[in-house]
């Protein structure tokens, strides 16, 4: 644990640059100045530690985002008028104007000096730079679309990309591919590619679309739960008593299902009722629109009741049957949701709807969240927790710690059937297998255990709040520490021990009573004491 001369605080160093990455437990005075001025003042104070220019001329203010934790001030680092990908710093300020947490992924001056040197060499040798059209062509080729597939370039931008820690001039291109009906490509993709502006080399390729296995869900949340009948399946006739009449709040007067938090405008041939009477049953395609509108609208209002007034509080576009398989996706670039129609149609499944909306929530709080595998697993685990926690209190006892009970009737041999559980015994890192849904069960089990210890409302507030303290590259341990920091801010640390105990038992935090060994470390990897 490092310390700073310019500030009384605890510091974790950046793994690559060895400059401060996370600065926390900061001792600062309350201030009535604006969050931007408070943030600028403290950044100038620690510029020497961060190894950036003291006048902050390399940083560009991005925005201030308010939450129940206070204000979060974001800056991005620029070079030669272009952004450096991933080079962000966030200053977290409580409601009294005290800075309590700083997260930095800035590139320090020694690395930037190498960038400037490379630029001078390129100018002397007059190296040719890829044009925008050449970069787009290279990206489309790398996206691997099949014959007849639809290909659309959503964004092309010159940025600096840290290669081995040194930013180099790079084309950032986002390409969306949509398979044709005859295509061998399994599903749509939204590729973000970083292309060396000089050589054309693909430096990074990432599919931004997130997929989840699912087959469908109806009602509140589904017939299996409502009727406590695990014999139901996709072909079953659903009794009338499984249907619940609900209020669709704050609809616009257009006759379509669109309101302050959700719109079905991306659904082709969507239903229109000028009298706003949308009482359909499952055989009607429009029933899926009703399910999507009601459940997203309700969970968004629930978030606001928890204190989160500005987390995805705008209409998210939803396509109820945009895919013909059993996958759904949340598209970060176009900020929409698309559901599949394999088996039980996924837009009929309230828990799958909430799971997918969970991805959109995280991306709204931390754009690009899940850039690393552990982050992707945390996203899946959070989506599972969000859905399970919301519906747990109305589910039969044996289903409370599971989700997908209706969806899983087509493929699960368990009783009751389920897609995934939230009470697994998995530990970190020994149970990691590299598949985000499997590894997500480690994260969801931690959150579920906290729910049992702290209660639903306290846990849900902490879980949503701690996302504000993460970065797109965060992993399990970062998440655990962010929960501790969020609890310190929201509850004066009242739940510190309970949170630490859960994550220590799961191996995500090292155990100080065992020489900082992790509970999930395989025995053969633990150094043995020599007597």
C-alpha positions as CSV (number, residue, x, y, z in Angstrom):
1,X,0.0,0.0,0.0
2,X,1.6,3.3,-1.1
3,X,1.1,6.7,0.4
4,X,1.3,10.3,-0.9
5,X,3.2,13.3,0.3
6,X,0.8,15.8,-1.2
7,X,-2.3,14.2,0.3
8,X,-3.3,12.2,3.3
9,X,-4.8,9.1,1.7
10,X,-4.2,5.5,0.9
11,X,-3.0,4.6,-2.6
12,X,-3.0,1.6,-4.9
13,X,-0.6,1.8,-7.7
14,X,-1.3,1.3,-11.4
15,X,-0.1,-2.2,-12.3
16,X,1.8,-1.0,-15.4
17,X,2.7,2.7,-14.8
18,X,3.3,2.4,-11.0
19,X,1.5,5.8,-10.6
20,X,-1.5,6.1,-8.3
21,X,-4.5,4.2,-9.7
22,X,-6.9,4.2,-6.8
23,X,-6.7,6.9,-4.1
24,X,-9.1,6.4,-1.2
25,X,-9.7,7.2,2.5
26,X,-8.7,10.7,1.5
27,X,-8.7,13.4,4.2
28,X,-10.1,16.6,2.7
29,X,-12.1,19.5,4.0
30,X,-15.7,20.2,3.1
31,X,-16.2,22.7,0.4
32,X,-19.1,24.7,-1.1
33,X,-17.4,25.1,-4.5
34,X,-18.7,23.4,-7.6
35,X,-17.6,19.7,-8.1
36,X,-15.6,20.7,-11.2
37,X,-13.6,23.3,-9.2
38,X,-13.0,20.9,-6.3
39,X,-11.9,18.2,-8.7
40,X,-9.5,20.5,-10.6
41,X,-8.0,21.8,-7.4
42,X,-7.1,18.3,-6.0
43,X,-5.8,17.1,-9.4
44,X,-3.4,20.1,-9.6
45,X,-2.3,19.1,-6.1
46,X,-1.5,15.5,-7.0
47,X,-0.3,16.1,-10.6
48,X,3.2,15.4,-9.6
49,X,2.2,12.0,-8.1
50,X,0.2,11.2,-11.3
51,X,3.2,12.4,-13.4
52,X,1.0,14.6,-15.6
53,X,1.4,18.3,-16.4
54,X,0.5,20.5,-13.3
55,X,-1.7,22.8,-15.4
56,X,-3.9,19.9,-16.4
57,X,-3.5,20.9,-20.0
58,X,-3.5,17.2,-21.0
59,X,-7.0,16.7,-19.5
60,X,-10.4,17.6,-20.9
61,X,-13.3,17.9,-18.6
62,X,-16.0,15.5,-19.6
63,X,-18.9,15.7,-17.2
64,X,-20.2,15.7,-13.6
65,X,-22.5,12.8,-12.8
66,X,-24.5,13.0,-9.6
67,X,-25.6,10.0,-7.6
68,X,-26.6,9.1,-4.0
69,X,-22.9,9.0,-3.2
70,X,-22.4,12.6,-4.2
71,X,-20.8,13.9,-7.4
72,X,-18.5,12.1,-9.8
73,X,-16.2,14.3,-12.0
74,X,-14.7,12.8,-15.1
75,X,-11.8,13.9,-17.2
76,X,-10.3,12.3,-20.3
77,X,-6.6,12.6,-21.3
78,X,-5.9,14.0,-24.7
79,X,-2.7,14.2,-26.9
80,X,-2.4,16.4,-30.0
81,X,-6.1,17.2,-29.8
82,X,-7.2,13.5,-29.8
83,X,-8.4,11.4,-26.9
84,X,-6.3,8.6,-25.5
85,X,-8.5,5.5,-25.3
86,X,-9.0,4.3,-21.8
87,X,-7.1,7.3,-20.2
88,X,-9.7,8.6,-17.8
89,X,-9.6,10.0,-14.3
90,X,-12.6,10.3,-12.0
91,X,-12.8,12.3,-8.8
92,X,-15.6,11.2,-6.3
93,X,-16.9,14.0,-4.1
94,X,-19.4,13.5,-1.2
95,X,-22.4,15.8,-0.6
96,X,-20.4,18.0,1.7
97,X,-17.8,18.7,-0.9
98,X,-15.1,16.3,0.4
99,X,-13.1,14.3,-2.1
100,X,-13.1,10.7,-0.9
101,X,-12.0,8.6,-3.8
102,X,-10.0,9.0,-7.1
103,X,-9.7,6.5,-9.8
104,X,-7.0,7.1,-12.5
105,X,-6.0,5.4,-15.6
106,X,-4.0,8.3,-17.0
107,X,-0.8,7.8,-19.0
108,X,2.2,9.4,-17.2
109,X,4.7,11.7,-18.8
110,X,7.5,9.1,-19.3
111,X,5.2,7.2,-21.6
112,X,3.9,10.3,-23.3
113,X,7.5,11.3,-24.1
114,X,7.8,8.1,-26.1
115,X,4.6,9.0,-28.0
116,X,6.0,12.5,-28.9
117,X,9.3,10.9,-30.0
118,X,7.5,8.5,-32.3
119,X,5.5,11.3,-33.8
120,X,8.8,13.2,-34.6
121,X,10.3,10.2,-36.2
122,X,7.1,9.7,-38.3
123,X,7.3,13.4,-39.5
124,X,10.9,13.1,-40.5
125,X,10.4,9.8,-42.4
126,X,7.0,11.0,-43.8
127,X,5.3,7.8,-43.0
128,X,2.0,7.4,-44.7
129,X,-1.2,7.3,-42.5
130,X,-4.2,5.2,-43.3
131,X,-7.1,7.2,-44.6
132,X,-10.6,7.0,-43.0
133,X,-11.9,5.0,-45.9
134,X,-9.0,2.6,-45.7
135,X,-9.5,2.2,-41.9
136,X,-13.2,1.4,-42.5
137,X,-12.4,-1.1,-45.2
138,X,-9.9,-2.8,-42.8
139,X,-12.4,-2.9,-40.0
140,X,-15.2,-4.3,-42.2
141,X,-12.8,-7.0,-43.4
142,X,-11.8,-7.8,-39.8
143,X,-15.5,-7.9,-38.7
144,X,-15.9,-11.1,-40.7
145,X,-19.3,-10.6,-42.1
146,X,-20.7,-13.3,-44.4
147,X,-22.0,-12.9,-47.9
148,X,-25.3,-11.1,-47.9
149,X,-24.9,-9.9,-44.3
150,X,-25.7,-6.2,-43.5
151,X,-22.6,-4.2,-42.5
152,X,-22.8,-0.7,-41.1
153,X,-19.9,1.5,-39.8
154,X,-21.3,3.3,-36.7
155,X,-18.2,5.3,-35.8
156,X,-14.8,6.1,-37.1
157,X,-12.4,8.2,-35.0
158,X,-8.7,8.9,-34.8
159,X,-7.5,8.3,-31.2
160,X,-4.4,7.3,-29.3
161,X,-4.4,3.7,-28.1
162,X,-1.9,2.7,-25.4
163,X,0.1,-0.2,-26.9
164,X,2.4,-1.7,-24.3
165,X,1.6,1.4,-22.2
166,X,2.7,3.9,-24.9
167,X,-0.1,5.7,-26.8
168,X,0.1,5.4,-30.6
169,X,-2.1,7.0,-33.3
170,X,-4.9,4.6,-34.0
171,X,-8.2,4.4,-35.9
172,X,-11.1,3.5,-33.6
173,X,-13.9,1.9,-35.7
174,X,-17.2,0.4,-34.6
175,X,-18.9,-1.9,-37.2
176,X,-22.3,-3.5,-36.8
177,X,-23.0,-6.7,-38.7
178,X,-26.5,-8.2,-39.1
179,X,-26.7,-11.7,-40.6
180,X,-29.0,-12.4,-43.5
181,X,-31.5,-15.3,-43.3
182,X,-29.1,-17.5,-45.3
183,X,-26.0,-16.4,-43.4
184,X,-23.8,-18.9,-41.5
185,X,-23.0,-16.1,-39.0
186,X,-24.8,-17.1,-35.8
187,X,-26.0,-13.7,-34.6
188,X,-25.5,-9.9,-35.0
189,X,-22.3,-8.4,-33.7
190,X,-21.1,-4.9,-32.9
191,X,-17.3,-4.8,-33.3
192,X,-15.1,-2.2,-31.8
193,X,-11.7,-2.3,-33.4
194,X,-8.5,-0.3,-32.8
195,X,-6.3,-0.2,-36.0
196,X,-2.7,1.0,-36.1
197,X,-3.0,4.2,-38.2
198,X,0.4,3.5,-39.8
199,X,0.6,-0.3,-40.3
200,X,-3.1,-1.2,-40.4
201,X,-2.6,-3.9,-37.7
202,X,-5.6,-4.8,-35.6
203,X,-4.6,-3.9,-32.1
204,X,-7.8,-4.8,-30.4
205,X,-11.1,-6.3,-31.5
206,X,-14.1,-6.6,-29.1
207,X,-17.7,-7.5,-29.6
208,X,-19.7,-5.0,-27.7
209,X,-22.9,-7.0,-27.8
210,X,-23.7,-9.1,-24.7
211,X,-25.7,-12.3,-25.1
212,X,-27.6,-14.4,-22.6
213,X,-29.2,-17.8,-23.0
214,X,-32.9,-17.5,-22.6
215,X,-36.2,-18.7,-23.9
216,X,-39.0,-16.6,-22.5
217,X,-41.0,-15.4,-19.6
218,X,-44.5,-14.2,-19.2
219,X,-46.5,-12.2,-16.7
220,X,-45.3,-11.3,-13.2
221,X,-42.8,-12.8,-13.5
222,X,-43.9,-16.0,-15.2
223,X,-46.5,-18.8,-15.2
224,X,-44.2,-21.3,-13.4
225,X,-43.8,-19.0,-10.5
226,X,-47.3,-17.5,-10.5
227,X,-49.0,-20.9,-10.6
228,X,-46.1,-22.8,-8.8
229,X,-46.4,-25.3,-11.7
230,X,-43.1,-26.7,-13.0
231,X,-44.9,-28.9,-15.5
232,X,-45.6,-25.9,-17.8
233,X,-43.6,-25.5,-21.0
234,X,-43.6,-23.5,-24.2
235,X,-46.4,-25.6,-25.7
236,X,-48.6,-25.4,-22.6
237,X,-51.9,-23.6,-22.6
238,X,-51.5,-20.9,-20.0
239,X,-54.6,-20.6,-17.8
240,X,-56.2,-17.2,-17.4
241,X,-55.4,-17.0,-13.7
242,X,-51.7,-16.6,-14.6
243,X,-52.4,-13.2,-16.2
244,X,-52.2,-10.1,-14.1
245,X,-53.8,-6.8,-15.3
246,X,-51.4,-3.9,-14.7
247,X,-51.2,-0.2,-15.3
248,X,-49.0,1.0,-18.1
249,X,-47.9,4.3,-16.6
250,X,-47.2,7.5,-18.4
251,X,-47.8,6.4,-22.0
252,X,-47.5,9.1,-24.7
253,X,-50.6,9.9,-26.6
254,X,-49.2,8.4,-29.8
255,X,-51.0,5.1,-29.4
256,X,-47.7,3.2,-29.2
257,X,-46.0,1.7,-26.2
258,X,-43.6,4.5,-25.4
259,X,-43.0,6.4,-22.3
260,X,-40.3,8.1,-20.2
261,X,-38.1,5.0,-19.7
262,X,-38.9,2.6,-22.6
263,X,-40.0,2.6,-26.2
264,X,-40.7,-0.2,-28.7
265,X,-39.9,2.0,-31.7
266,X,-37.2,-0.4,-33.0
267,X,-39.9,-3.2,-33.2
268,X,-41.2,-3.6,-36.7
269,X,-44.9,-3.4,-37.2
270,X,-45.4,-2.6,-33.5
271,X,-48.9,-2.4,-32.0
272,X,-50.9,0.8,-31.9
273,X,-53.9,1.4,-29.8
274,X,-55.3,5.0,-29.7
275,X,-57.5,4.1,-26.7
276,X,-54.3,2.8,-24.9
277,X,-56.0,-0.5,-24.2
278,X,-53.2,-3.1,-24.6
279,X,-54.9,-6.1,-23.0
280,X,-53.4,-9.0,-25.1
281,X,-52.6,-12.6,-24.2
282,X,-49.6,-14.7,-25.1
283,X,-50.7,-15.8,-28.6
284,X,-50.7,-12.1,-29.7
285,X,-47.3,-10.8,-30.7
286,X,-48.1,-7.5,-29.0
287,X,-48.1,-9.3,-25.6
288,X,-44.3,-9.2,-25.7
289,X,-44.4,-5.4,-26.1
290,X,-46.6,-5.1,-23.1
291,X,-44.2,-7.2,-21.0
292,X,-41.2,-5.3,-22.1
293,X,-42.8,-1.9,-21.4
294,X,-44.2,-2.8,-18.0
295,X,-41.2,-4.5,-16.6
296,X,-38.6,-2.0,-17.7
297,X,-40.7,0.9,-16.6
298,X,-41.3,-0.7,-13.2
299,X,-37.6,-1.5,-12.5
300,X,-36.6,2.0,-13.6
301,X,-39.1,3.4,-11.1
302,X,-37.7,1.0,-8.5
303,X,-34.2,2.3,-9.1
304,X,-35.4,5.9,-8.6
305,X,-37.2,4.9,-5.3
306,X,-33.8,3.6,-4.2
307,X,-32.3,7.1,-4.8
308,X,-30.9,6.7,-8.3
309,X,-32.6,9.5,-10.2
310,X,-30.3,9.6,-13.2
311,X,-29.3,6.0,-14.0
312,X,-30.7,5.3,-17.5
313,X,-33.7,7.5,-16.8
314,X,-34.5,8.0,-20.5
315,X,-36.4,5.9,-23.0
316,X,-34.4,2.8,-24.0
317,X,-35.4,1.4,-27.5
318,X,-36.5,-2.2,-27.5
319,X,-36.9,-4.7,-30.4
320,X,-39.1,-7.5,-29.0
321,X,-38.1,-10.1,-31.6
322,X,-35.1,-8.9,-33.5
323,X,-33.3,-12.3,-33.4
324,X,-34.6,-15.7,-34.3
325,X,-32.4,-17.6,-31.8
326,X,-32.3,-17.9,-28.0
327,X,-30.0,-14.9,-27.5
328,X,-30.6,-11.4,-26.5
329,X,-28.3,-8.4,-26.6
330,X,-27.8,-5.0,-25.1
331,X,-26.0,-2.8,-27.6
332,X,-23.7,-0.2,-25.9
333,X,-23.2,2.0,-29.0
334,X,-26.8,2.2,-30.2
335,X,-28.1,2.1,-26.5
336,X,-30.9,-0.4,-27.2
337,X,-32.1,-3.9,-26.4
338,X,-33.0,-6.7,-28.8
339,X,-34.6,-10.0,-27.8
340,X,-34.7,-13.4,-29.4
341,X,-37.6,-15.7,-30.3
342,X,-36.2,-19.2,-29.8
343,X,-38.4,-21.5,-27.7
344,X,-40.4,-19.4,-25.3
345,X,-39.9,-15.9,-26.7
346,X,-37.4,-14.0,-24.6
347,X,-39.4,-10.8,-24.4
348,X,-42.1,-12.7,-22.5
349,X,-39.6,-13.4,-19.7
350,X,-39.6,-10.8,-17.0
351,X,-36.4,-12.0,-15.4
352,X,-34.5,-12.1,-18.8
353,X,-35.8,-8.6,-19.5
354,X,-34.4,-7.3,-16.2
355,X,-31.1,-9.2,-16.7
356,X,-30.6,-7.5,-20.1
357,X,-31.6,-4.2,-18.7
358,X,-28.9,-4.7,-16.1
359,X,-26.3,-4.6,-18.8
360,X,-27.7,-1.3,-20.0
361,X,-27.7,0.1,-16.4
362,X,-24.0,-0.7,-16.0
363,X,-23.1,0.7,-19.4
364,X,-24.9,3.9,-18.5
365,X,-23.0,4.2,-15.2
366,X,-19.6,3.1,-16.6
367,X,-19.5,3.4,-20.4
368,X,-17.7,0.4,-21.8
369,X,-18.0,-1.6,-18.6
370,X,-16.8,-5.2,-19.0
371,X,-13.7,-4.6,-21.1
372,X,-12.0,-7.5,-19.3
373,X,-13.3,-11.0,-18.7
374,X,-13.9,-10.5,-15.0
375,X,-15.9,-7.4,-15.7
376,X,-18.0,-9.3,-18.2
377,X,-18.7,-12.0,-15.5
378,X,-19.6,-9.2,-13.0
379,X,-22.1,-7.9,-15.6
380,X,-23.7,-11.3,-16.0
381,X,-23.7,-11.8,-12.2
382,X,-25.2,-8.4,-11.6
383,X,-28.0,-9.0,-14.2
384,X,-28.8,-12.3,-12.5
385,X,-28.9,-10.6,-9.1
386,X,-31.0,-7.7,-10.3
387,X,-33.7,-10.1,-11.7
388,X,-33.6,-12.6,-8.8
389,X,-33.6,-9.9,-6.1
390,X,-36.5,-8.0,-7.6
391,X,-38.7,-11.1,-7.9
392,X,-37.5,-13.2,-5.0
393,X,-40.1,-12.1,-2.5
394,X,-43.0,-13.4,-4.7
395,X,-41.4,-16.7,-5.6
396,X,-41.9,-20.1,-4.0
397,X,-39.1,-21.0,-1.5
398,X,-37.4,-23.5,-3.7
399,X,-37.2,-21.0,-6.6
400,X,-36.0,-17.9,-4.7
401,X,-32.3,-18.4,-5.3
402,X,-32.7,-19.3,-9.0
403,X,-33.8,-17.6,-12.1
404,X,-35.1,-18.7,-15.5
405,X,-37.5,-21.3,-14.1
406,X,-39.9,-20.9,-17.0
407,X,-37.1,-20.5,-19.6
408,X,-35.3,-23.6,-18.3
409,X,-38.3,-25.9,-18.7
410,X,-37.0,-26.8,-22.2
411,X,-33.5,-27.9,-21.2
412,X,-33.1,-28.3,-17.4
413,X,-33.5,-31.7,-15.8
414,X,-33.6,-30.1,-12.3
415,X,-36.6,-29.7,-10.1
416,X,-37.5,-26.9,-10.2
417,X,-36.0,-26.1,-13.5
418,X,-33.6,-23.1,-13.6
419,X,-31.2,-21.2,-15.9
420,X,-28.7,-20.3,-13.2
421,X,-28.5,-20.2,-9.4
422,X,-27.4,-17.5,-7.0
423,X,-26.3,-19.8,-4.1
424,X,-23.4,-21.6,-5.7
425,X,-20.4,-22.6,-3.6
426,X,-17.9,-21.3,-6.2
427,X,-14.8,-19.5,-5.0
428,X,-12.3,-17.2,-6.7
429,X,-10.0,-17.9,-8.5
430,X,-10.1,-21.7,-8.4
431,X,-13.6,-22.0,-10.0
432,X,-13.0,-19.5,-12.9
433,X,-13.5,-21.3,-16.2
434,X,-13.4,-18.3,-18.6
435,X,-17.1,-18.4,-19.5
436,X,-18.8,-15.2,-18.4
437,X,-22.1,-16.7,-17.3
438,X,-20.3,-19.5,-15.3
439,X,-17.9,-17.0,-13.7
440,X,-20.8,-14.6,-13.1
441,X,-22.2,-17.1,-10.6
442,X,-19.3,-16.3,-8.3
443,X,-20.2,-12.6,-8.3
444,X,-24.0,-13.1,-8.1
445,X,-23.4,-15.5,-5.1
446,X,-21.6,-12.8,-3.2
447,X,-24.3,-10.2,-3.9
448,X,-27.0,-12.8,-3.0
449,X,-25.3,-13.6,0.3
450,X,-25.0,-9.9,1.1
451,X,-28.8,-9.6,0.4
452,X,-29.4,-12.2,3.1
453,X,-27.2,-10.4,5.6
454,X,-28.1,-6.8,4.9
455,X,-31.6,-7.0,3.5
456,X,-32.9,-6.3,0.0
457,X,-33.0,-2.5,0.0
458,X,-29.6,-1.9,1.6
459,X,-27.9,-4.4,-0.7
460,X,-29.6,-3.1,-3.9
461,X,-28.6,0.4,-3.0
462,X,-25.0,-0.6,-2.4
463,X,-24.8,-2.7,-5.6
464,X,-26.1,0.0,-7.8
465,X,-24.1,2.7,-6.1
466,X,-20.8,0.9,-6.3
467,X,-20.9,0.8,-10.1
468,X,-20.2,4.6,-10.0
469,X,-16.8,3.7,-8.5
470,X,-15.7,1.2,-11.1
471,X,-14.0,1.6,-14.4
472,X,-14.5,-0.3,-17.7
473,X,-11.5,-2.5,-16.8
474,X,-12.6,-3.4,-13.2
475,X,-12.5,-6.9,-12.0
476,X,-13.9,-8.8,-9.0
477,X,-11.5,-7.4,-6.4
478,X,-12.1,-3.8,-7.7
479,X,-15.9,-4.5,-7.2
480,X,-15.5,-5.7,-3.7
481,X,-13.4,-2.7,-2.7
482,X,-15.9,-0.4,-4.4
483,X,-18.7,-1.9,-2.4
484,X,-16.7,-1.2,0.8
485,X,-16.2,2.4,-0.3
486,X,-19.8,2.9,-1.2
487,X,-20.9,1.5,2.2
488,X,-18.5,3.9,3.9
489,X,-20.2,6.8,2.0
490,X,-23.8,5.7,2.3
491,X,-23.8,3.9,5.7
492,X,-20.7,5.3,7.5
493,X,-19.1,1.8,7.1
494,X,-21.7,0.0,9.1
495,X,-21.6,-3.0,6.9
496,X,-17.8,-3.0,6.3
497,X,-17.2,-6.3,8.2
498,X,-20.1,-8.1,6.7
499,X,-19.0,-7.1,3.2
500,X,-15.3,-8.0,3.8
501,X,-16.3,-11.4,5.3
502,X,-18.3,-12.4,2.3
503,X,-15.6,-11.5,-0.2
504,X,-12.9,-13.0,1.9
505,X,-14.8,-16.3,2.2
506,X,-15.3,-16.3,-1.6
507,X,-11.6,-15.7,-2.3
508,X,-12.2,-12.3,-4.0
509,X,-10.4,-10.5,-1.2
510,X,-7.3,-11.9,0.4
511,X,-7.6,-13.2,3.9
512,X,-5.4,-11.2,6.3
513,X,-5.7,-14.1,8.9
514,X,-4.1,-16.5,6.4
515,X,-1.1,-14.3,5.3
516,X,-3.4,-12.8,2.6
517,X,-4.0,-16.1,0.9
518,X,-7.3,-16.3,-1.0
519,X,-9.9,-18.8,0.0
520,X,-10.2,-19.9,-3.6
521,X,-6.5,-20.5,-4.2
522,X,-5.8,-24.1,-5.1
523,X,-3.8,-25.9,-2.3
524,X,-0.9,-26.7,-4.6
525,X,-0.5,-22.9,-5.3
526,X,-0.2,-22.0,-1.6
527,X,3.4,-21.7,-0.4
528,X,4.0,-24.2,2.4
529,X,5.7,-23.3,5.6
530,X,9.1,-24.8,6.2
531,X,9.3,-26.0,9.8
